[in-house]
Amino acid sequence: MRKSKFSDAQIIAILKQNENGVSVPELCREHGMSSALFYKWRAKYGGMDASLMKRLKELEEENKRLKKMYA
């Protein structure tokens, strides 16, 4: 799987900018991303802070490792 060019902190910052009133097309233009990517992030990470996001990533990695071990 391809690594994202945005770090977890950047994703959180972009989502917070939208919550503070910056429009989606403006954010996408500023950061060089698609609106589909923004909405995907909002669905997945909306309402999270950095610590929750880190925990989610750890759980996903553990789940991936366990699935690989089981197969």
Legacy VTK file of the C-alpha trace (Angstrom):
# vtk DataFile Version 3.0
C-alpha trace
ASCII
DATASET POLYDATA
POINTS 71 float
0.000 0.000 0.000
1.230 3.472 -0.855
2.341 5.786 1.954
0.392 9.027 2.266
2.247 12.263 1.654
0.320 13.780 4.564
1.250 13.041 8.171
-1.338 12.379 10.847
-0.826 15.859 12.280
-1.356 17.439 8.848
-4.589 15.504 8.315
-5.916 16.642 11.702
-4.904 20.249 10.944
-6.667 20.191 7.558
-9.866 18.806 9.108
-9.738 21.447 11.859
-9.380 24.204 9.249
-12.600 22.998 7.655
-14.353 22.974 11.034
-13.254 26.595 11.482
-15.000 27.647 8.282
-12.537 27.209 5.423
-14.304 25.770 2.368
-13.429 22.330 1.014
-12.428 23.493 -2.506
-10.124 26.115 -0.991
-8.460 23.530 1.287
-8.024 21.091 -1.582
-6.436 23.742 -3.775
-4.142 24.924 -0.972
-2.890 21.444 -0.050
-2.929 19.868 -3.518
-5.404 17.075 -2.855
-8.753 15.955 -4.205
-12.078 16.664 -2.562
-12.736 12.904 -2.492
-9.652 12.427 -0.324
-10.838 15.165 2.031
-14.274 13.574 2.447
-12.671 10.156 2.951
-10.517 11.603 5.754
-13.505 13.350 7.293
-15.485 10.105 7.351
-12.602 8.180 8.880
-10.934 10.719 11.195
-13.668 13.301 11.845
-13.815 14.333 15.500
-10.512 12.673 16.433
-7.485 14.235 17.995
-3.882 13.147 17.440
-3.793 10.556 20.232
-6.955 8.817 19.016
-5.623 8.814 15.478
-2.358 7.237 16.626
-4.271 4.537 18.522
-6.411 3.800 15.437
-3.280 3.370 13.291
-1.772 1.007 15.894
-4.929 -1.097 15.964
-5.029 -1.276 12.173
-1.390 -2.433 12.091
-2.043 -5.064 14.757
-5.123 -6.302 12.899
-3.137 -6.529 9.664
-0.379 -8.483 11.411
-2.854 -10.899 13.000
-4.654 -11.487 9.700
-1.326 -12.242 8.032
-0.370 -14.619 10.839
-3.736 -16.426 10.598
-3.645 -16.865 6.806
LINES 1 72
71 0 1 2 3 4 5 6 7 8 9 10 11 12 13 14 15 16 17 18 19 20 21 22 23 24 25 26 27 28 29 30 31 32 33 34 35 36 37 38 39 40 41 42 43 44 45 46 47 48 49 50 51 52 53 54 55 56 57 58 59 60 61 62 63 64 65 66 67 68 69 70
